[in-house]
Amino acid sequence: MPGPLVETSAQLMEQIAMILEQPAESNSQFFQQFCEWEDGHAAEKTVKIVFEK
């Protein structure tokens, strides 16, 4: 899960509250950084590679 490291329960609750206030922005940043190649068609691409070549 993307997000900052926290050391206390209070910090954790604060970060969760911030993420819940702006979930789309948080997820967008994560996907831009770590899921650049994800397009939702992994299985389809795998089948084409395995069975069509």
Biopython code that builds the backbone (N, CA, C, O; Angstrom):
import numpy as np
from Bio.PDB.StructureBuilder import StructureBuilder

atoms = [
    (1, "MET", "N", (0.844, -1.175, 0.000)),
    (1, "MET", "CA", (0.000, 0.000, 0.000)),
    (1, "MET", "C", (0.884, 1.231, 0.000)),
    (1, "MET", "O", (1.819, 1.315, 0.796)),
    (2, "PRO", "N", (0.620, 2.157, -0.847)),
    (2, "PRO", "CA", (1.425, 3.377, -0.874)),
    (2, "PRO", "C", (1.148, 4.248, 0.338)),
    (2, "PRO", "O", (0.053, 4.229, 0.901)),
    (3, "GLY", "N", (2.130, 4.988, 0.718)),
    (3, "GLY", "CA", (1.932, 5.925, 1.821)),
    (3, "GLY", "C", (3.191, 6.097, 2.634)),
    (3, "GLY", "O", (4.164, 5.364, 2.455)),
    (4, "PRO", "N", (3.171, 7.053, 3.516)),
    (4, "PRO", "CA", (4.345, 7.339, 4.333)),
    (4, "PRO", "C", (4.514, 6.324, 5.462)),
    (4, "PRO", "O", (3.563, 5.647, 5.853)),
    (5, "LEU", "N", (5.733, 6.233, 5.975)),
    (5, "LEU", "CA", (5.996, 5.415, 7.153)),
    (5, "LEU", "C", (5.601, 6.199, 8.388)),
    (5, "LEU", "O", (5.852, 7.401, 8.479)),
    (6, "VAL", "N", (4.990, 5.522, 9.329)),
    (6, "VAL", "CA", (4.596, 6.167, 10.581)),
    (6, "VAL", "C", (5.150, 5.359, 11.745)),
    (6, "VAL", "O", (5.463, 4.177, 11.604)),
    (7, "GLU", "N", (5.266, 6.009, 12.892)),
    (7, "GLU", "CA", (5.842, 5.342, 14.059)),
    (7, "GLU", "C", (4.870, 5.211, 15.225)),
    (7, "GLU", "O", (5.136, 4.453, 16.158)),
    (8, "THR", "N", (3.768, 5.919, 15.195)),
    (8, "THR", "CA", (2.817, 5.849, 16.302)),
    (8, "THR", "C", (1.410, 5.609, 15.769)),
    (8, "THR", "O", (1.128, 5.810, 14.588)),
    (9, "SER", "N", (0.546, 5.177, 16.662)),
    (9, "SER", "CA", (-0.859, 4.969, 16.288)),
    (9, "SER", "C", (-1.508, 6.279, 15.866)),
    (9, "SER", "O", (-2.315, 6.311, 14.937)),
    (10, "ALA", "N", (-1.152, 7.353, 16.551)),
    (10, "ALA", "CA", (-1.719, 8.661, 16.218)),
    (10, "ALA", "C", (-1.319, 9.081, 14.808)),
    (10, "ALA", "O", (-2.148, 9.591, 14.055)),
    (11, "GLN", "N", (-0.053, 8.871, 14.444)),
    (11, "GLN", "CA", (0.404, 9.200, 13.096)),
    (11, "GLN", "C", (-0.324, 8.341, 12.065)),
    (11, "GLN", "O", (-0.693, 8.823, 10.994)),
    (12, "LEU", "N", (-0.525, 7.073, 12.395)),
    (12, "LEU", "CA", (-1.231, 6.171, 11.487)),
    (12, "LEU", "C", (-2.656, 6.653, 11.250)),
    (12, "LEU", "O", (-3.114, 6.711, 10.109)),
    (13, "MET", "N", (-3.350, 6.994, 12.314)),
    (13, "MET", "CA", (-4.726, 7.474, 12.180)),
    (13, "MET", "C", (-4.780, 8.768, 11.371)),
    (13, "MET", "O", (-5.695, 8.964, 10.571)),
    (14, "GLU", "N", (-3.815, 9.639, 11.577)),
    (14, "GLU", "CA", (-3.759, 10.901, 10.830)),
    (14, "GLU", "C", (-3.569, 10.639, 9.341)),
    (14, "GLU", "O", (-4.236, 11.251, 8.507)),
    (15, "GLN", "N", (-2.663, 9.732, 9.012)),
    (15, "GLN", "CA", (-2.399, 9.424, 7.605)),
    (15, "GLN", "C", (-3.602, 8.741, 6.946)),
    (15, "GLN", "O", (-3.921, 9.028, 5.793)),
    (16, "ILE", "N", (-4.259, 7.850, 7.663)),
    (16, "ILE", "CA", (-5.453, 7.191, 7.120)),
    (16, "ILE", "C", (-6.533, 8.222, 6.827)),
    (16, "ILE", "O", (-7.176, 8.176, 5.778)),
    (17, "ALA", "N", (-6.728, 9.142, 7.747)),
    (17, "ALA", "CA", (-7.736, 10.188, 7.548)),
    (17, "ALA", "C", (-7.407, 11.028, 6.322)),
    (17, "ALA", "O", (-8.301, 11.371, 5.548)),
    (18, "MET", "N", (-6.135, 11.362, 6.139)),
    (18, "MET", "CA", (-5.733, 12.163, 4.977)),
    (18, "MET", "C", (-5.982, 11.397, 3.678)),
    (18, "MET", "O", (-6.455, 11.973, 2.698)),
    (19, "ILE", "N", (-5.668, 10.110, 3.667)),
    (19, "ILE", "CA", (-5.866, 9.295, 2.466)),
    (19, "ILE", "C", (-7.352, 9.168, 2.137)),
    (19, "ILE", "O", (-7.745, 9.228, 0.972)),
    (20, "LEU", "N", (-8.171, 8.993, 3.167)),
    (20, "LEU", "CA", (-9.611, 8.866, 2.936)),
    (20, "LEU", "C", (-10.229, 10.157, 2.421)),
    (20, "LEU", "O", (-11.245, 10.124, 1.726)),
    (21, "GLU", "N", (-9.630, 11.288, 2.754)),
    (21, "GLU", "CA", (-10.137, 12.569, 2.262)),
    (21, "GLU", "C", (-9.864, 12.756, 0.775)),
    (21, "GLU", "O", (-10.656, 13.387, 0.075)),
    (22, "GLN", "N", (-8.744, 12.209, 0.284)),
    (22, "GLN", "CA", (-8.358, 12.394, -1.116)),
    (22, "GLN", "C", (-7.882, 11.074, -1.718)),
    (22, "GLN", "O", (-6.727, 10.983, -2.133)),
    (23, "PRO", "N", (-8.736, 10.044, -1.781)),
    (23, "PRO", "CA", (-8.274, 8.739, -2.260)),
    (23, "PRO", "C", (-7.857, 8.729, -3.725)),
    (23, "PRO", "O", (-6.890, 8.051, -4.074)),
    (24, "ALA", "N", (-8.540, 9.445, -4.577)),
    (24, "ALA", "CA", (-8.210, 9.420, -6.005)),
    (24, "ALA", "C", (-6.823, 9.989, -6.258)),
    (24, "ALA", "O", (-6.071, 9.445, -7.066)),
    (25, "GLU", "N", (-6.479, 11.064, -5.586)),
    (25, "GLU", "CA", (-5.159, 11.674, -5.768)),
    (25, "GLU", "C", (-4.064, 10.728, -5.301)),
    (25, "GLU", "O", (-3.049, 10.569, -5.980)),
    (26, "SER", "N", (-4.260, 10.103, -4.155)),
    (26, "SER", "CA", (-3.272, 9.177, -3.614)),
    (26, "SER", "C", (-3.080, 7.986, -4.545)),
    (26, "SER", "O", (-1.946, 7.610, -4.841)),
    (27, "ASN", "N", (-4.171, 7.393, -5.006)),
    (27, "ASN", "CA", (-4.084, 6.245, -5.902)),
    (27, "ASN", "C", (-3.469, 6.627, -7.236)),
    (27, "ASN", "O", (-2.681, 5.862, -7.793)),
    (28, "SER", "N", (-3.806, 7.771, -7.748)),
    (28, "SER", "CA", (-3.270, 8.227, -9.023)),
    (28, "SER", "C", (-1.756, 8.348, -8.964)),
    (28, "SER", "O", (-1.060, 7.910, -9.880)),
    (29, "GLN", "N", (-1.251, 8.930, -7.909)),
    (29, "GLN", "CA", (0.198, 9.082, -7.752)),
    (29, "GLN", "C", (0.870, 7.720, -7.671)),
    (29, "GLN", "O", (1.919, 7.513, -8.281)),
    (30, "PHE", "N", (0.280, 6.786, -6.923)),
    (30, "PHE", "CA", (0.839, 5.444, -6.790)),
    (30, "PHE", "C", (0.900, 4.745, -8.145)),
    (30, "PHE", "O", (1.938, 4.199, -8.519)),
    (31, "PHE", "N", (-0.209, 4.760, -8.877)),
    (31, "PHE", "CA", (-0.250, 4.080, -10.165)),
    (31, "PHE", "C", (0.695, 4.706, -11.180)),
    (31, "PHE", "O", (1.290, 3.988, -11.983)),
    (32, "GLN", "N", (0.847, 6.010, -11.163)),
    (32, "GLN", "CA", (1.789, 6.666, -12.067)),
    (32, "GLN", "C", (3.214, 6.231, -11.766)),
    (32, "GLN", "O", (4.021, 6.074, -12.681)),
    (33, "GLN", "N", (3.528, 6.036, -10.496)),
    (33, "GLN", "CA", (4.890, 5.686, -10.115)),
    (33, "GLN", "C", (5.184, 4.197, -10.274)),
    (33, "GLN", "O", (6.271, 3.837, -10.725)),
    (34, "PHE", "N", (4.240, 3.318, -9.914)),
    (34, "PHE", "CA", (4.539, 1.895, -9.826)),
    (34, "PHE", "C", (3.812, 1.010, -10.834)),
    (34, "PHE", "O", (4.199, -0.146, -11.007)),
    (35, "CYS", "N", (2.787, 1.501, -11.495)),
    (35, "CYS", "CA", (1.989, 0.646, -12.381)),
    (35, "CYS", "C", (1.913, 1.222, -13.789)),
    (35, "CYS", "O", (0.875, 1.153, -14.447)),
    (36, "GLU", "N", (2.989, 1.770, -14.223)),
    (36, "GLU", "CA", (3.033, 2.443, -15.517)),
    (36, "GLU", "C", (2.584, 1.543, -16.665)),
    (36, "GLU", "O", (1.946, 2.014, -17.606)),
    (37, "TRP", "N", (2.908, 0.262, -16.598)),
    (37, "TRP", "CA", (2.615, -0.650, -17.704)),
    (37, "TRP", "C", (1.307, -1.414, -17.527)),
    (37, "TRP", "O", (0.928, -2.174, -18.419)),
    (38, "GLU", "N", (0.613, -1.244, -16.420)),
    (38, "GLU", "CA", (-0.647, -1.950, -16.169)),
    (38, "GLU", "C", (-1.745, -1.419, -17.087)),
    (38, "GLU", "O", (-1.987, -0.214, -17.154)),
    (39, "ASP", "N", (-2.400, -2.333, -17.790)),
    (39, "ASP", "CA", (-3.518, -1.909, -18.636)),
    (39, "ASP", "C", (-4.738, -2.812, -18.472)),
    (39, "ASP", "O", (-5.746, -2.623, -19.152)),
    (40, "GLY", "N", (-4.649, -3.796, -17.569)),
    (40, "GLY", "CA", (-5.777, -4.680, -17.321)),
    (40, "GLY", "C", (-5.909, -5.830, -18.302)),
    (40, "GLY", "O", (-6.926, -6.523, -18.295)),
    (41, "HIS", "N", (-4.908, -6.052, -19.146)),
    (41, "HIS", "CA", (-4.989, -7.096, -20.169)),
    (41, "HIS", "C", (-3.844, -8.103, -20.067)),
    (41, "HIS", "O", (-3.429, -8.666, -21.080)),
    (42, "ALA", "N", (-3.333, -8.335, -18.866)),
    (42, "ALA", "CA", (-2.186, -9.228, -18.686)),
    (42, "ALA", "C", (-2.493, -10.656, -19.135)),
    (42, "ALA", "O", (-1.693, -11.258, -19.852)),
    (43, "ALA", "N", (-3.632, -11.205, -18.728)),
    (43, "ALA", "CA", (-3.977, -12.581, -19.099)),
    (43, "ALA", "C", (-4.147, -12.711, -20.613)),
    (43, "ALA", "O", (-3.684, -13.683, -21.210)),
    (44, "GLU", "N", (-4.797, -11.752, -21.219)),
    (44, "GLU", "CA", (-4.994, -11.771, -22.673)),
    (44, "GLU", "C", (-3.652, -11.759, -23.406)),
    (44, "GLU", "O", (-3.455, -12.512, -24.359)),
    (45, "LYS", "N", (-2.748, -10.921, -22.967)),
    (45, "LYS", "CA", (-1.426, -10.839, -23.592)),
    (45, "LYS", "C", (-0.649, -12.134, -23.407)),
    (45, "LYS", "O", (0.048, -12.580, -24.318)),
    (46, "THR", "N", (-0.767, -12.737, -22.228)),
    (46, "THR", "CA", (-0.068, -13.991, -21.955)),
    (46, "THR", "C", (-0.581, -15.100, -22.859)),
    (46, "THR", "O", (0.216, -15.855, -23.417)),
    (47, "VAL", "N", (-1.892, -15.214, -23.015)),
    (47, "VAL", "CA", (-2.481, -16.239, -23.882)),
    (47, "VAL", "C", (-2.013, -16.045, -25.316)),
    (47, "VAL", "O", (-1.676, -17.021, -25.986)),
    (48, "LYS", "N", (-1.984, -14.827, -25.793)),
    (48, "LYS", "CA", (-1.526, -14.565, -27.160)),
    (48, "LYS", "C", (-0.078, -14.985, -27.341)),
    (48, "LYS", "O", (0.275, -15.585, -28.356)),
    (49, "ILE", "N", (0.755, -14.674, -26.368)),
    (49, "ILE", "CA", (2.173, -15.033, -26.470)),
    (49, "ILE", "C", (2.345, -16.546, -26.449)),
    (49, "ILE", "O", (3.105, -17.090, -27.251)),
    (50, "VAL", "N", (1.659, -17.229, -25.553)),
    (50, "VAL", "CA", (1.833, -18.674, -25.388)),
    (50, "VAL", "C", (1.236, -19.460, -26.551)),
    (50, "VAL", "O", (1.868, -20.390, -27.052)),
    (51, "PHE", "N", (0.042, -19.107, -26.983)),
    (51, "PHE", "CA", (-0.662, -19.935, -27.953)),
    (51, "PHE", "C", (-0.573, -19.471, -29.397)),
    (51, "PHE", "O", (-0.856, -20.257, -30.301)),
    (52, "GLU", "N", (-0.198, -18.255, -29.642)),
    (52, "GLU", "CA", (-0.155, -17.772, -31.017)),
    (52, "GLU", "C", (1.238, -17.800, -31.615)),
    (52, "GLU", "O", (1.404, -17.492, -32.796)),
    (53, "LYS", "N", (2.224, -18.154, -30.848)),
    (53, "LYS", "CA", (3.579, -18.211, -31.411)),
    (53, "LYS", "C", (4.102, -19.614, -31.424)),
    (53, "LYS", "O", (5.227, -19.849, -31.863)),
]
sb = StructureBuilder()
sb.init_structure("model")
sb.init_model(0)
sb.init_chain("A")
sb.init_seg("    ")
for serial, (resi, resn, name, xyz) in enumerate(atoms, 1):
    if name == "N":
        sb.init_residue(resn, " ", resi, " ")
    sb.init_atom(name, np.array(xyz, "f"), 0.0, 1.0, " ", f" {name:<3s}", serial, name[0])
structure = sb.get_structure()
